[in-house]
Amino acid sequence: METSRTDVRAAARRWIAEDVDPRAQAELQQLVDADSPELADRMSGMPRFGTAGLRAAVRAGANGMNRAVVVRTTAGVAEWLSAHGHGGGVVVVGRDARHGSADFAADTAGVLAAAGFDVRVLPEALPTPVLAHAVRALDAVAGIQITASHNPPQDNGYKLYLRGGIHLVDPTDSEIEAAVAATPAANSVPRTENWSIHESALEDYLARVATLPRGSARELRIAATALHGVGAQPLREALRRAGFEDVHLVASQADPDPDFPTVGFPNPEEPGTTDALLALAAEVGADLAVALDPDADRCALGVPVDGGWRMLRGDETGVLLARHILSTLDDKADALVATTIVSATMLRSIAAEFGVRYDETLTGFKWLVRAGDGAGTGLVYAYEEALGHCVDPDFVRDKDGISTAVLASDLAATLKAAGRSLPELLDELSTAHGLHETGQISVRVSDLAEIPRTMRRLRARPPAELAETPVNVEDLLPRTDALVITGAGGLRVVIRPSGTEPKLKCYLQVVEQVDELPAAKRRAADRLAALERAVSELVRGG
């Protein structure tokens, strides 16, 4: 144990000597001087590429988001790009407004420029979809956005796009990690300020978003929030250009603030996060409420119902937008829509109604944009239940909260002009395709080893029934670490480890055919509650 502590202190001293940031050097030196037990975690290895890049707490040491980690990571990315024939190509660099983002973006641009790439830096803190669009528009060999999306205030991240504005998948992520591991000390990686500013990035993005509406109705009052992120003004301008002028922002959340002072967790999915938005919507008599996450790649919708307001689930928004897109699509010959294995299954039925192709992928947009033939050929819409929607895949090959908000406003205004509403359309879809009631159970653990133990136990002793319904269990290994449980009445449960948090996540669905809608809703709610109890007992070993 003493040898281990000695090794950790020695590793920390080497990291300090090789760092490029005096503030981080001082922070880590304090831990060394105090012989802090935290050192072991700080030096436990650099962050690894997850769903789309790196995310970690902003702190000194190998296991954090800091300038030294960013410099070494970018050196590895540059080496991989050059080794694969992309040396000297265009790379776009953007950032959000989180702690450290400006410095991290400058270091990223500096390393790439010194490595011979044509680096275009976005002129200010801007939404992630603006960066994703610029990568495609400039035919860049890569794009890097400094952002931690909807993570807590202490985090930041490094999101990597490859040519075409798509995320990396295995084995590319492993190859880049190997290149990063082989990089020299951070303070020996060359950097230069020989890059250019991509001044028109936001203008180019907004010009395309303004063309998204399918209908002509524009009478709609919208309440919106950016949750202290970078999306407020781009959203307002996108809506204005699309013809929606009556927009009210939550003033206390409109300006970027990396501390996110008015929300406990800056994720529209979290209970309470949209309280201020819904209060504003009620106050101004809005027709639609829109919540973006801090980097504006996710969008949540709120609707008036029964004299109050409620936020729609991602699956509900997903099928509404899918129907809107398919019902206004001129050429459906090769059209494809896609969602993930943890989303509701109504999209499959809607696709069949319109005679278009449907695919169900693993979780994450790195898979959704490759739906169908592995390249997303013909893709016109994709969504995941976690509030991610890709409404114009030729434009942004990723989730895009701002374009989603514009298209949702188009749908809401079209319905309003016809004397209808989004909840009414949802009811019509449920009547036609079955009422899909969904839920989610997350089991947070303090010991990460508990998650693989639970998955092994479930594989060794899979359930024969859940909530008095006989079930079948499909193991998705080796494609992904997940179990899919299905039974009569549209029962479906997907159990998998979270990709970003110490949680085991369970996604639940039941489907009721509708004779009389209120009765079907009561039956579905009862069945879902029983399924939630059964799954909770199952994963907790009860």
C-alpha positions in Angstrom: 0.0 0.0 0.0 2.8 2.4 0.9 4.6 1.6 -2.4 1.3 2.4 -4.2 1.0 5.8 -2.5 4.6 6.5 -3.4 4.0 5.6 -7.0 0.9 7.9 -7.1 2.9 10.8 -5.6 5.6 10.2 -8.1 3.1 10.2 -11.0 1.6 13.4 -9.7 4.9 15.1 -9.6 5.7 14.1 -13.2 2.3 15.4 -14.3 2.9 18.7 -12.5 6.3 19.0 -14.2 4.7 18.4 -17.6 1.6 20.5 -17.2 1.0 23.7 -19.3 -1.2 25.5 -16.8 0.3 27.1 -13.7 -3.0 27.1 -11.9 -3.5 23.4 -12.4 0.1 22.8 -11.3 -0.5 24.6 -8.0 -3.8 22.8 -7.4 -2.2 19.3 -7.8 0.9 20.3 -5.8 -1.3 21.2 -2.9 -2.7 17.6 -2.9 0.8 16.2 -3.1 2.0 18.3 -0.2 -1.0 17.2 1.9 -0.5 13.6 0.8 -4.2 13.6 0.0 -6.0 10.3 -0.6 -7.7 12.1 -3.5 -4.4 11.8 -5.4 -5.1 8.2 -6.3 -8.3 9.1 -8.2 -6.7 12.2 -9.8 -3.9 10.1 -11.2 -6.0 7.0 -12.1 -5.7 7.5 -15.9 -7.0 10.0 -18.5 -10.7 10.2 -19.3 -11.7 7.7 -22.0 -13.8 8.3 -25.1 -17.5 7.6 -24.3 -20.6 8.1 -26.3 -19.1 11.0 -28.3 -15.9 12.1 -26.6 -14.6 12.9 -23.1 -16.5 14.2 -20.0 -15.0 14.8 -16.6 -14.8 17.2 -13.7 -12.7 20.3 -14.4 -9.7 19.6 -12.1 -6.0 19.1 -12.2 -4.4 15.7 -12.8 -4.7 13.0 -15.4 -8.3 12.1 -14.5 -10.0 15.4 -15.2 -10.8 18.0 -17.8 -7.9 20.4 -17.8 -5.5 22.0 -20.3 -2.9 19.3 -20.1 -5.5 16.6 -20.8 -6.9 18.6 -23.7 -3.5 19.2 -25.2 -2.5 15.6 -25.1 -6.0 14.4 -26.3 -5.8 16.8 -29.3 -2.2 15.7 -30.1 -3.6 12.1 -30.3 -6.5 13.2 -32.5 -4.1 15.0 -34.8 -1.9 12.0 -35.0 -4.8 9.7 -35.8 -6.2 12.1 -38.5 -2.8 12.4 -40.1 -2.2 8.6 -40.1 -5.5 8.1 -41.9 -4.8 10.5 -44.7 -6.5 13.7 -43.3 -3.4 15.7 -42.5 -3.7 19.4 -43.5 -7.5 19.2 -43.7 -10.0 21.5 -42.2 -10.9 21.0 -38.5 -13.6 23.1 -36.9 -13.3 24.0 -33.2 -16.2 25.3 -31.1 -17.1 25.7 -27.4 -19.9 26.3 -25.0 -19.7 28.7 -22.0 -18.7 26.2 -19.2 -15.8 26.7 -16.9 -12.6 26.3 -18.8 -14.2 26.1 -22.3 -12.4 29.1 -23.7 -9.0 27.9 -22.7 -9.7 24.4 -23.8 -10.9 25.5 -27.2 -7.8 27.7 -27.7 -5.5 24.8 -26.7 -7.3 22.5 -29.1 -7.0 25.0 -32.0 -3.4 25.7 -31.1 -2.3 22.0 -31.2 -4.1 21.3 -34.4 -2.8 24.4 -36.2 0.8 23.5 -35.1 0.2 20.0 -36.5 -0.5 21.5 -39.9 -4.3 21.5 -40.0 -6.5 24.3 -41.4 -8.2 25.2 -38.2 -11.5 27.2 -38.2 -12.6 28.4 -34.7 -16.2 29.5 -34.1 -16.2 33.2 -33.0 -18.0 32.8 -29.7 -19.6 30.3 -27.4 -22.3 28.6 -29.6 -24.6 25.6 -29.6 -23.1 22.2 -30.4 -25.4 21.9 -33.5 -23.8 25.0 -35.1 -20.4 23.2 -34.9 -21.9 19.9 -36.2 -23.4 21.8 -39.2 -20.1 23.6 -39.9 -18.2 20.3 -40.1 -20.5 19.1 -42.9 -20.8 22.5 -44.6 -17.0 22.9 -44.8 -16.3 19.2 -45.6 -14.0 19.2 -42.6 -12.0 16.2 -41.6 -13.1 16.6 -38.0 -14.9 18.9 -35.6 -14.3 19.4 -31.8 -16.8 21.0 -29.5 -15.7 21.8 -25.9 -18.9 21.0 -24.0 -20.3 18.8 -21.3 -23.9 19.2 -22.6 -26.3 18.8 -19.7 -23.7 17.5 -17.1 -23.4 19.2 -13.7 -21.6 22.6 -13.4 -18.3 21.1 -12.3 -17.9 19.1 -15.5 -16.6 19.9 -19.0 -16.0 17.7 -22.1 -14.5 17.2 -25.5 -16.9 16.2 -28.2 -15.4 14.8 -31.4 -17.0 14.6 -34.8 -15.4 13.0 -37.8 -15.8 13.8 -41.5 -19.5 14.2 -42.4 -20.3 15.5 -38.9 -20.7 12.0 -37.4 -19.5 10.5 -34.1 -16.7 8.0 -33.9 -17.5 4.3 -33.2 -15.3 1.3 -32.4 -12.5 0.7 -33.4 -11.8 4.4 -34.1 -12.3 5.4 -30.4 -9.8 2.8 -29.3 -7.4 3.8 -32.0 -7.5 7.4 -30.9 -7.1 6.5 -27.3 -4.0 4.6 -28.2 -2.7 7.6 -30.1 -3.4 9.8 -27.0 -1.6 7.4 -24.7 1.5 7.6 -27.0 1.6 11.4 -27.0 4.6 13.2 -25.4 4.3 15.4 -22.3 1.8 18.2 -22.6 4.4 20.9 -22.3 6.3 19.5 -25.2 3.3 19.4 -27.6 3.7 22.2 -30.1 1.0 24.9 -30.2 0.5 28.0 -32.4 -2.2 30.7 -32.8 -2.1 30.3 -36.6 -5.8 29.6 -37.0 -8.8 31.5 -38.5 -12.2 32.5 -37.2 -15.2 31.0 -39.0 -17.3 34.1 -38.8 -20.3 32.9 -40.8 -20.9 29.7 -38.8 -24.0 30.9 -37.0 -25.4 32.7 -40.0 -25.0 29.7 -42.2 -26.8 27.5 -39.6 -29.7 29.9 -39.0 -30.3 30.3 -42.8 -30.9 26.6 -43.1 -33.0 26.3 -39.9 -35.4 29.0 -41.2 -36.3 26.7 -44.1 -37.5 23.8 -42.0 -41.2 24.7 -41.4 -43.6 22.7 -43.6 -46.7 24.8 -43.1 -47.7 28.5 -43.4 -49.3 29.1 -40.0 -47.2 31.3 -37.7 -49.6 32.4 -34.9 -48.1 30.8 -31.9 -46.9 32.1 -28.5 -43.8 30.3 -27.3 -42.2 30.3 -23.8 -38.6 29.1 -23.9 -35.5 28.6 -21.7 -31.9 27.7 -22.4 -31.1 26.7 -18.8 -28.2 29.2 -18.5 -26.6 27.6 -21.6 -25.7 29.1 -25.0 -28.9 28.5 -26.9 -31.2 31.4 -25.9 -30.3 34.0 -28.5 -29.7 31.5 -31.4 -33.1 29.9 -30.6 -34.9 33.3 -30.6 -33.3 34.3 -33.9 -34.0 30.9 -35.5 -37.6 31.1 -34.5 -37.8 34.8 -35.7 -36.4 33.8 -39.1 -38.8 31.0 -39.4 -41.7 33.5 -38.7 -42.3 32.9 -35.0 -42.1 36.4 -33.4 -44.0 35.8 -30.2 -41.3 34.3 -28.1 -40.8 34.8 -24.3 -37.6 33.7 -22.7 -37.1 32.8 -19.0 -35.1 35.9 -18.2 -33.2 34.4 -15.2 -31.9 31.6 -17.4 -31.3 33.4 -20.7 -27.7 34.4 -20.3 -24.9 31.8 -20.2 -23.8 31.0 -16.7 -21.4 28.1 -16.0 -22.7 27.7 -12.5 -26.3 27.1 -13.6 -27.6 28.9 -10.5 -31.3 28.4 -10.8 -31.4 24.7 -11.5 -30.1 21.8 -9.5 -29.1 19.8 -12.6 -29.2 21.5 -16.0 -31.1 18.7 -17.8 -34.7 19.2 -19.0 -35.4 15.6 -18.1 -34.7 16.2 -14.4 -37.8 16.9 -12.2 -38.1 20.5 -11.3 -35.7 21.8 -13.9 -38.4 23.2 -16.1 -40.5 24.7 -13.3 -39.6 28.3 -14.2 -40.4 27.6 -17.9 -43.8 26.2 -17.2 -44.6 29.1 -14.8 -43.7 31.6 -17.5 -45.7 29.7 -20.1 -48.8 29.9 -17.8 -48.1 33.5 -17.1 -47.9 34.7 -20.7 -50.6 32.3 -22.0 -48.2 30.4 -24.2 -49.2 27.7 -26.7 -45.9 25.8 -26.5 -43.0 25.6 -24.0 -39.5 24.8 -25.2 -36.5 23.9 -23.0 -33.0 23.5 -24.5 -30.2 21.9 -22.6 -27.1 24.0 -22.0 -25.4 23.2 -25.4 -28.7 23.2 -27.2 -28.5 19.8 -28.8 -31.5 18.5 -26.8 -35.0 19.9 -26.8 -38.0 19.2 -24.4 -41.5 20.4 -25.1 -44.2 21.5 -22.7 -47.9 21.6 -23.5 -51.0 23.0 -21.9 -53.3 20.3 -20.6 -56.3 20.3 -18.3 -55.8 23.8 -17.1 -52.1 23.3 -16.4 -48.9 22.4 -18.1 -46.8 19.2 -18.5 -43.6 18.3 -20.3 -43.8 15.7 -23.0 -41.7 12.6 -22.8 -39.0 12.2 -25.5 -41.0 9.4 -27.0 -44.1 11.6 -27.3 -42.2 14.4 -29.0 -40.6 11.7 -31.2 -43.8 10.3 -32.7 -45.3 13.8 -33.1 -42.4 15.0 -35.1 -42.1 11.7 -37.1 -45.7 12.0 -38.2 -45.3 15.7 -39.1 -42.2 15.0 -41.2 -43.6 11.9 -42.9 -47.0 13.5 -43.6 -45.3 16.4 -45.4 -42.5 14.4 -47.1 -42.7 14.7 -50.9 -40.6 11.6 -51.8 -41.0 8.6 -49.5 -39.4 6.1 -51.9 -36.2 5.5 -49.9 -37.2 7.3 -46.6 -35.9 5.8 -43.3 -36.8 6.7 -39.8 -35.0 5.4 -36.8 -35.0 5.2 -33.0 -33.1 3.2 -30.4 -33.7 0.0 -28.5 -34.7 1.9 -25.3 -37.3 4.1 -27.0 -41.0 3.3 -27.4 -42.1 1.1 -30.4 -44.8 3.3 -31.8 -42.5 4.7 -34.5 -42.4 1.3 -36.1 -46.2 1.4 -36.6 -46.1 5.0 -37.9 -43.4 4.0 -40.4 -45.5 1.2 -41.6 -48.5 3.5 -42.0 -46.5 5.8 -44.3 -44.7 2.9 -46.1 -41.2 3.9 -45.1 -38.3 2.0 -43.7 -37.7 1.7 -40.0 -34.7 0.8 -38.0 -34.0 0.3 -34.3 -30.3 0.9 -33.2 -28.2 0.8 -30.1 -28.4 3.9 -27.9 -26.7 7.1 -29.1 -26.7 9.2 -32.2 -23.4 7.6 -33.3 -25.6 4.6 -34.1 -28.8 6.4 -35.1 -27.1 8.3 -38.0 -25.7 5.0 -39.2 -29.2 3.4 -39.2 -30.3 1.1 -42.0 -27.3 0.2 -44.1 -24.7 1.5 -41.7 -24.5 4.9 -43.3 -27.9 6.2 -42.6 -28.9 6.3 -46.3 -32.3 7.8 -46.8 -32.6 8.9 -43.2 -35.2 11.6 -42.8 -35.7 11.5 -39.0 -34.2 9.9 -35.9 -34.8 10.3 -32.2 -33.9 8.9 -28.8 -36.1 9.0 -25.8 -33.6 11.2 -23.9 -34.9 14.3 -25.7 -32.6 14.0 -28.7 -34.1 14.6 -32.2 -32.5 14.8 -35.6 -35.0 16.5 -37.8 -32.9 17.3 -40.8 -30.1 14.7 -41.2 -28.6 16.2 -44.3 -28.0 19.4 -42.4 -27.0 18.2 -38.9 -26.1 14.5 -38.6 -26.8 14.6 -34.8 -29.4 15.7 -32.4 -30.3 19.4 -32.7 -32.5 21.2 -30.1 -32.9 24.4 -32.1 -34.1 22.9 -35.3 -36.3 20.6 -33.3 -37.9 23.6 -31.6 -38.5 25.3 -35.0 -40.2 22.2 -36.5 -42.2 21.6 -33.3 -43.4 25.2 -33.4 -44.4 24.7 -37.1 -46.4 21.6 -36.1 -48.1 23.4 -33.1 -49.0 26.4 -35.2 -50.4 24.2 -37.9 -52.6 22.4 -35.4 -53.6 25.6 -33.7 -54.8 27.1 -37.0 -57.0 24.0 -37.5 -58.4 24.2 -33.9 -56.4 21.3 -32.6 -53.5 20.8 -30.2 -50.4 18.6 -29.7 -52.1 16.5 -26.9 -55.1 15.9 -29.2 -52.8 14.7 -31.9 -51.1 12.4 -29.4 -54.4 10.9 -28.5 -55.2 10.3 -32.2 -51.8 8.5 -32.6 -52.6 6.4 -29.5 -56.0 5.5 -30.9 -54.5 4.5 -34.3 -51.3 2.8 -33.1 -52.0 1.7 -29.5 -51.4 3.6 -26.3 -47.7 3.3 -25.5 -47.1 4.0 -21.8 -43.4 4.2 -20.9 -41.4 4.6 -17.7 -37.8 4.3 -16.4 -36.1 3.0 -13.3 -32.5 4.0 -12.5 -30.6 2.2 -9.8 -27.7 4.4 -8.6 -24.8 2.5 -7.0 -21.9 3.6 -4.9 -19.8 0.6 -5.9 -19.4 0.4 -9.7 -18.7 -3.4 -9.4 -22.3 -3.8 -8.4 -23.5 -3.1 -12.0 -21.7 -6.0 -13.7 -22.6 -8.3 -10.8 -26.2 -7.5 -11.3 -26.0 -8.0 -15.1 -24.3 -11.4 -14.5 -27.0 -12.4 -12.0 -29.8 -11.5 -14.5 -28.1 -13.4 -17.3 -27.6 -16.5 -15.1 -31.2 -16.4 -13.8 -33.4 -14.5 -16.3 -37.0 -14.0 -15.3 -39.7 -16.2 -16.7 -42.4 -13.7 -16.0 -42.9 -10.1 -14.9 -46.0 -8.5 -13.5 -47.8 -11.9 -14.0 -46.9 -11.8 -17.7 -44.7 -14.6 -19.3 -41.7 -13.1 -20.9 -38.8 -13.9 -23.2 -35.3 -12.5 -22.6 -32.8 -11.6 -25.3 -29.2 -11.0 -24.5 -27.6 -8.3 -26.8 -24.0 -9.3 -26.0 -21.6 -9.0 -27.6 -23.1 -6.0 -29.5 -23.8 -4.2 -26.3 -24.3 -4.9 -22.6 -28.1 -5.1 -22.4 -31.0 -7.4 -21.9 -34.3 -7.0 -23.7 -37.3 -8.6 -22.0 -40.6 -8.9 -24.0 -44.1 -10.2 -23.4 -47.7 -9.9 -24.4 -49.5 -6.6 -24.6 -46.4 -4.7 -25.8 -44.5 -5.4 -22.6 -40.9 -4.5 -23.1 -38.1 -3.9 -20.6 -34.5 -3.0 -21.6 -31.9 -3.2 -18.8 -28.4 -1.8 -19.4 -25.6 0.1 -17.5 -25.6 3.8 -18.0 -22.9 5.1 -20.3 -22.3 8.3 -18.4 -23.3 7.7 -14.7 -22.9 5.0 -12.0 -26.4 3.7 -12.7 -28.2 0.6 -13.9 -31.0 1.9 -16.2 -34.3 0.1 -17.0 -36.6 1.3 -19.7 -40.2 0.1 -19.5 -43.1 -0.1 -21.9 -46.6 -1.5 -22.1 -49.1 -1.0 -24.9 -52.9 -0.9 -24.7 -55.2 -1.1 -27.7 -57.7 1.7 -27.5 -61.4 1.2 -27.4 -62.2 4.1 -25.1 -59.2 6.3 -24.5 -59.7 7.2 -20.8 -60.2 3.5 -19.9 -57.1 2.5 -22.0 -55.0 5.1 -20.1 -56.1 3.7 -16.8 -55.3 0.2 -17.8 -51.9 1.2 -19.1 -51.1 3.2 -16.0 -52.0 0.2 -13.8 -49.9 -2.2 -15.9 -46.9 0.1 -16.0 -47.0 0.6 -12.2 -47.1 -3.2 -11.7 -44.2 -3.6 -14.2 -42.2 -0.9 -12.3 -42.6 -2.8 -9.1 -41.6 -6.1 -10.7 -38.5 -4.7 -12.4 -37.4 -2.9 -9.3 -37.5 -6.1 -7.3 -35.8 -7.9 -10.2 -32.8 -5.7 -10.5 -32.4 -5.2 -6.7 -32.4 -8.9 -6.2 -35.7 -9.0 -4.3 
